[in-house]
Structure formats: C-alpha cells, structure tokens
Amino acid sequence: MATDNTNRLAGTAYLDVDGKKYLLRGSLNYNPSKSTRETIIGDDGVHGYSEKPFAGMISGKFTDGGGLLVADFNAMTNVTVTVELANGKTVTGRNMWTVDAQEVDSEEASVEVKWEGRSVTESNT
C-alpha cells in the first residue's frame, strides 16, 4: 500500500549549501521578508508607518560530524542555501553570508549557523 504524505506539514527537512548537504539536526528557521515596518504614533493618533529593508535569513542546528569543519561555515560569504521542507516547500537563499560566531556544543556535537542575505524565496513544488 502506498503511503500518502499529502497531509504532512512538518518533521523532516534537508539543507545544502552550494550543493553540499549538511547534517541538519533541527531548529530550522527562515525569513523571506523584504522589509520591516514600524508604526508611527503621534500625540494626536496613529500617523502611519515607516519601512526599512530587511535581510532574508536561514538558520539551523547541525551535527558536528567528523567531516565537518566549523571554520568552513565562517568562511561562507557568497553561497546559495537550499532547504527542502516536509510540506513540499523549497526555500532558497542566494548570495548569502554567515553571521554570528559559530560555536560548537561538544556535549551534543552540534553547531548553530545563521545565514543572511538580500534574497530568500520560498516556492511550492
């Protein structure tokens, strides 16, 4: 009997950087927003809002396996990050760079990595 996954929304995800797969442990987050808005309020009421550009973001927690060099994450300054989600979405970040220092948790053999960039898009397959 064939398995029907049309109702699956979460649970598995795959991530690669420039075609190289990484052991994604979890805590995958992304933000395809292009701008951030702040409400402007005066003494006489709501005036409107201001809008500023916002960097797209992809982040996750990875297993620090034997073949992984954490310094390689830190050196990423112009990479394509591709994520495949259980719900059928594909998230792509182009020309991305890592932010924050990557710190290894040796008890869990894990490292958290965050990329930011001008373009993060999502599509349904």
C-alpha positions as CSV (number, residue, x, y, z in Angstrom):
1,M,0.0,0.0,0.0
2,A,1.4,3.4,-1.0
3,T,2.0,6.0,1.7
4,D,0.1,9.3,1.2
5,N,2.1,12.2,2.6
6,T,-0.3,15.0,1.4
7,N,-1.2,15.9,4.9
8,R,2.4,16.0,6.3
9,L,3.3,19.6,7.2
10,A,6.5,19.3,9.3
11,G,9.1,16.9,10.7
12,T,11.8,16.5,8.1
13,A,14.0,19.0,6.3
14,Y,17.1,18.9,4.2
15,L,19.7,21.7,3.7
16,D,22.6,22.1,1.3
17,V,25.0,24.9,0.7
18,D,26.2,25.3,-2.9
19,G,25.1,21.7,-3.4
20,K,26.9,20.2,-0.4
21,K,24.5,18.5,2.1
22,Y,24.9,19.2,5.8
23,L,23.5,17.1,8.7
24,L,20.6,19.2,9.8
25,R,19.8,18.5,13.4
26,G,16.8,20.8,13.8
27,S,15.8,24.3,14.8
28,L,15.5,25.3,11.1
29,N,14.2,28.8,10.7
30,Y,13.9,31.1,7.7
31,N,12.6,34.5,7.0
32,P,11.8,35.6,3.4
33,S,10.7,39.1,4.4
34,K,11.9,42.0,2.3
35,S,11.0,44.8,4.8
36,T,10.2,45.6,8.4
37,R,7.6,48.2,9.4
38,E,7.2,50.3,12.5
39,T,4.1,52.2,13.4
40,I,4.5,55.9,13.8
41,I,2.3,57.3,16.5
42,G,1.9,60.9,17.4
43,D,0.3,62.7,20.3
44,D,-2.8,63.0,18.2
45,G,-3.1,59.4,17.0
46,V,-1.6,56.9,14.5
47,H,0.1,58.7,11.6
48,G,1.2,55.7,9.5
49,Y,4.3,53.6,9.4
50,S,8.0,53.7,8.4
51,E,9.5,50.9,6.3
52,K,13.1,49.7,6.1
53,P,14.8,46.9,4.1
54,F,15.2,43.6,5.9
55,A,17.8,40.9,5.2
56,G,16.4,37.5,4.5
57,M,17.6,34.7,6.9
58,I,18.0,30.9,7.1
59,S,19.4,29.3,10.2
60,G,19.6,25.8,11.8
61,K,21.4,23.5,14.2
62,F,23.8,21.0,12.6
63,T,25.5,17.8,13.8
64,D,29.3,18.3,14.1
65,G,30.2,15.1,12.3
66,G,33.7,14.0,11.6
67,G,33.8,15.5,8.1
68,L,32.6,18.9,9.1
69,L,34.9,21.9,9.6
70,V,33.2,24.6,11.5
71,A,35.6,27.2,10.0
72,D,34.1,26.4,6.6
73,F,30.8,27.9,7.8
74,N,32.6,31.0,9.0
75,A,34.2,31.4,5.6
76,M,30.9,31.4,3.7
77,T,30.3,34.9,2.2
78,N,28.6,34.3,-1.2
79,V,26.7,31.0,-1.1
80,T,23.4,29.5,-2.1
81,V,21.5,27.9,0.7
82,T,18.7,25.5,-0.3
83,V,16.2,23.9,2.1
84,E,13.6,21.2,1.3
85,L,10.7,21.0,3.8
86,A,8.3,18.2,4.6
87,N,5.4,20.3,3.4
88,G,6.8,20.4,-0.1
89,K,8.2,23.9,0.0
90,T,11.7,24.8,-1.2
91,V,13.4,27.7,0.4
92,T,16.4,29.3,-1.4
93,G,18.8,32.0,-0.2
94,R,21.1,33.4,-2.8
95,N,24.4,35.3,-2.3
96,M,24.2,34.6,1.5
97,W,26.8,35.0,4.2
98,T,27.1,33.6,7.7
99,V,26.6,35.9,10.7
100,D,27.4,35.4,14.4
101,A,30.3,33.3,15.5
102,Q,29.7,29.5,15.1
103,E,30.1,27.8,18.5
104,V,30.3,24.0,18.9
105,D,28.4,22.3,21.8
106,S,30.7,19.3,22.4
107,E,28.2,17.6,24.6
108,E,25.6,17.4,21.8
109,A,28.1,17.5,18.9
110,S,26.1,20.4,17.5
111,V,26.7,23.9,16.0
112,E,24.2,26.6,15.2
113,V,24.6,28.5,11.9
114,K,22.8,31.6,10.6
115,W,23.0,33.0,7.1
116,E,21.7,36.3,5.9
117,G,21.3,37.9,2.5
118,R,19.4,40.1,0.1
119,S,17.2,37.3,-1.3
120,V,15.4,34.4,0.4
121,T,12.5,33.0,-1.5
122,E,10.1,30.1,-1.0
123,S,8.2,28.0,-3.5
124,N,5.9,25.0,-3.6
125,T,6.9,22.0,-5.5
